Amino acid sequence: MSFGFLGIQFGFALQGGFMSRIFQTLGASHDDIPLLWIAAPLTGLLVQPIIGYMSDRTWHSKLGRRRPYFLVGAVLSSIALFFVPHSSALWMAAGFLWILDASINISMEPFRALVADKLPESQRSYGFVVQTLVIGIGTWVASNLPWMVSQLGVSDAAPQGVVPMSVKVAFAIGAIIFLLSVLYTIFTTSEYPPEDMEAFENEKQKKNRFIPDIVNNIGNMPLTMKKLGVIQFFSWFAFFTMWSMANPALTEHIFNAPAPIEASYDMSVLAQEEAFNVANTTFQKASNLVGSAMGIYGLTSMVFALLLTFYTSKRNINRKYVHMGSLILGGLGFIGMYYISSPENLKYCFALVGIAWG
């Protein structure tokens, strides 16, 4: 039931770890990258509530309630994953990011709801633990894919403005795993029809209820969720900065390998062109290592969530203080990235970030 999350996390990790690298390869400056990344929060803000609302009101005789969205999202995500590193211009890469992020959300949100649909309340926490396990594995493997394929001999070198073959192969592998893992869940998981089909159909016929229902749900949201919403609001400042700016910041700060700026080189001079190519290859190799280090947060978030679930099943703890402590540790991880200079220590910083993510 949760196996499809493996593929979804491949897409999410490849996007988060290597999209800025693609933008930089295509000529984006540091100042351009946050704007190019604006697709991620906007599509999440718009697509998630729409898909959640629609999937609650969907029933297909063969695919059920959630699986139609799994299928559509997986197909679109796989197509976008395959083509995004083949972009020849920034506008093209940004367009594929919009498609990719929206498509991942189409698949991801119904997956979370499927656990609640299928499992009794007493087993739901364990269902989410399994999802966490799969997410952690997927994050780590996908984050290491460009490094892995380069170790197998696929080149990190590429002409100016062209994404290296190692990244293209990694994204192609991610696209295949995304599609196959979601298809596995679709074909091996059944869904229960609504208990009262007539009432369900009558509810579907009600029109123009989306906005009022969303407003009503927000208004009736439990106080605890509202408090968590405020915390999440500030937490995502850090996480969004990590996904969008980790590669440009850390390749320069930790590896002393910033993306070369073409305008700084006279490409008509052979020596200058060769110097650019050397600098570009060094940047691409450093980007592999930044992505690999970033994958550590997937593993530590998985381990932390599993340990926390096991511990809370044995005794009661104050979850507020645990949450506060995890966010403090994650914050220390972010701060540490500024002060360290060793690539090895970078992994420890991302490990702390993973505790906050978990």
N, C-alpha and C positions, 0 to 999 in steps of 0.2 A: 504493500500500500504506500509506503514511503520511499520506495526505490527511485521513483521519478524525481525526487528531490535531489538525487545525486547529479542528474543532468542539469537541473535548474541551477544548482550551485556551481557547476562548471561554467555556465553562461555568466552568472553573476560575478564569479571570481575573475574570469578572463576580462570582463568589462571593467571591474574595479581596479584590477592590477595593471592592465596594459592599454587601456583606452587613451590615457594621457600620453603614453609613449607613441602611439600611432599619431596623435595630434602633433606632437613635437616633430616626429619624422616628416610630417607633411608641411612643416614650417610654422607651427603655432608658437607664439611667444608665451612666456609665463603668464602674462596678463590676459591672454586670449583664452587660456584653458578653462577657468571657472565658467565663463560665458558659454563655451562649447559644451560644457558639462550640464548646463541648465536643464537639459532634457530629462535627466534622472529624477530630480525632485518633482518636476512638473508632471511627468507621466505617472509617477507614483501617486501624486495628489489627486489626479483626475481618474486614472484607470482603476486603481484599487477599489474605491467605493462603487464605481459603476459595475465592475465585474462581480463584486460581491453581491450587489443588489440583483443583477441579472441572473447569476447562478442560483441564488435562492429561489428564483421564480422560473427555473428551467426544469423540464423533464423530457428526455428523449427516450423513446421506447427501447433503443439498443444501447445507447451510450450513457443513459442516466442523467444525473444532475450536474455533476462536476466534470466528468470526463470529456464532454464536448469542448470545454475551455482548455483542458490539458492538451488536447489534440491540436486545436487552432494555435495556441500559444507556442507549442513545441515546434510546429512546422515553421511558423514565422520566425521564431528565435533562431532556429537552425540555419535558415536562409540568411538572416542578418549576420549571424556569427561567421558564416563562411565568407561572406562578401566584404565585411567591414575592413579587414586588413588589406584588401585589394583596392581600396579607395585611392583615387589618384588626386583628390583635392580635399581641402578641409571641409567644404560644404557637403561633400559626399559622405565623409566619415561622420560628420555631425548628424546627417540624415539617417544613416544606418544606426547611430546610437539611439535616436528617437524610436526607431522601429524595434531595435533590440530591447530597450528598457521597457517599452510598452508591452512587447510580446512576453517577456519574462514575467511581468506582473499578471498577464492574462492566465498563465499557467500556475504561478506561485500562490495567488490568493485562494483559489479553490482547493489547492492541496492542503492548506491549513484547515479549511472547513471540512474536508473529507474525514479527518481524524474525529472531529466532533460528530459527524454524521454516522460514522461506522462503529465507534467504540462507546461503551457505557461510560458514565462519568468516572467510575472507579478506575478505569484503565486509560483515561485520556492522557494523564500525565506521563504514563509510560509510552504512549503513542508519540507524544511530543519529544520524549527522550530519544526514541528511535530516529525521528526526523533530525534531531540535533546531532546524533552520531553520523548520519549520512551527510549532513551539511558540512560537518567538520572534515570528513574524509574528502568530500568533493572540493572544498576550498583549498586544502593543502595540495592535492594532486593537480588541480587546474592551475594554481599559482606557480607550480614548478614545471608546467608543461613546456614553455619556451626554453628553459634551461635544459630540460631532459632531452628535447629533440636536438638542441645544439650539441649536447654531449654525444649524441648518436651520429654527428657529422653534418647535420643540416646547418647551412651557413647563417651567421649573424650579419654578414656583410651585405650591403645593397647599395645601388646608386643613390644619389641625392634625390630625396622626395619619394623613395620607394620603401615600403615596409619589408623588413628582412624575411626570407623564406622560413626561418625558424618560427616566427610569429604566425605566418600564414598557415603553416602545418599545425601549430598548436591550436589555432582557432578552428581549423577544419576538424581536428580530432574532437574538440569540444562540441562542435555542431553535431557530429555523429553520435557522441555519447548522450548529448541532450535529447536528441530525437529517440534513440533506442531505449533509454531508461524510462522516458515518459510512456512510450508505447508499451513497455513491459507492464507498467502499472495499469494502463488502460485495459490490456488484455487479460490481466490476472486478478483484477479487482472488480467486484460487483457492487452495485448500489441498491439501496432499498427504495421503492417508490413511496410517495407520500401516503400516509395512512388514510387520509380523506382526500381522494383524488378530486371529487367534485368541489370541495372547498378550495383546494389548491388551484383548480382551473378558474374558479370565480375570482380568486385573488389575483391571478395573472391578468384577468380582463380589466382590472382597474387601471386606468391610464392617468398620466400626469401626477403620479404619486412619488416619483423619485426624489425631487427636491424636498417636498414636505416631509417625507419619511426620514431623509438624512438629517434635516433640521430637528425633527422630533427625537431621533436617536441621540443626537448630540445633546439636546436639552435634558434628556432623561438619563444621560450617562452617569453611572455611579461616581461618587466623589473621589474614590480611590483612583479610578481611571483618569479623571481630570487631573489629579495631582501627578500621576505618572506621565500624562501628556506633556505637562510643563517640563518635567525632567527630560523626557525624550526630545523635546524641542531643542534644548541646549546640548544634549548629547550628540545630536546629529550634526551640529556645527563641526564637531571634531571628526566624526566619521566621514562626512562629506569632504572635508579638507584632506583627509587621508587618501581617499580614493582619487580625488582630482589632482592633488599636489604632491603626493608622496614620491612619485617617480621623478618629476623635475627637481624637487628639492633634494632628495637623497642621492640621486646619481651625482649631483654636484657636490653636496656637503660631505657625504661619506666616501664616495668613490673617486671624487675629483675628476668626474667624466661628464661634464654638461653636454647637452645636445649642441653640436656645432651650428653656428648661424651662417648660412650660405653667403650673406652679404659681407661677411668679414673675410671672405676668401676671393681671390681673383681666379675664377675657375678656368680662365683662358691660359693660365700658367700651369704647366704640368706639375710642378712641385707643390703649388698651392692646392691643386685638385687632389693630389695624393695625400697631403696633410689633412684635407677635409675628410677624405675617405677613412683615414686612420682614426681621426677623432670620432667619426660617426660610428665606426665599428666598436670602438671602445665604449661609447655611450650605449650602444645596443647590448653589449655584454654586461655592462653595469645594470641595465634595466632588467635583464634576466635575473640578476642576483637580488635586486630590490623586490621583484615580484616573488621570488622564492622566499625571501625573508618575510614578506607580507603574509604568505600562506600559513605561517606559524600561528597567526591569530585564530585561524580556523581550528587548529588542533587544541589550543589552550581553551578556547571557548567551549569546545566539545567536552574536554576533560572536566572543566569546572562545572558545567551543567550536569554531567553524569554524577560527579561527586556530591553536588548539592542535592540532587534528587535522591540519591541513596541516603544521604545524611538526614534529610528532612523526613524520609519515610520511617526513620528510627526514633526521632525526637523532634520536639518543637523548637524552632529558632525564630528570632526576630528578623523577618525578611527585609524590613526597611533598612536595618543596619548592614545586612549582607549586601543589599543593593548599593547602599552608600559606599561601603568598603570596596566593592568591585569597581565602581566608577572612579574612586580615588586612585586605585591601582592603575586603571586605564589611563587616567590623566597623567600619572607619573611616567607611564610608558611614552606618551606623546612628548612630555617635557624632556625625557631622556634623549630623544632623537636629536634634540638641538645640541646637547652637550657631548655626545659620544663621537668618536672618530673611527671606531673599529667596526668593520662589517659583521664580525661575530657578535658584538654587543647589540647590533641592530635587531637580531633575532629575539633577544631578551625584551627589548622594548615592545616589539609586536606581540610577544607572549603576554605582557601585561595588558596591552590593548585588548587581546582576546578575552581576558577575564571580564572586562567591562562589556564586551560584545555578548558574552555568554549569559 
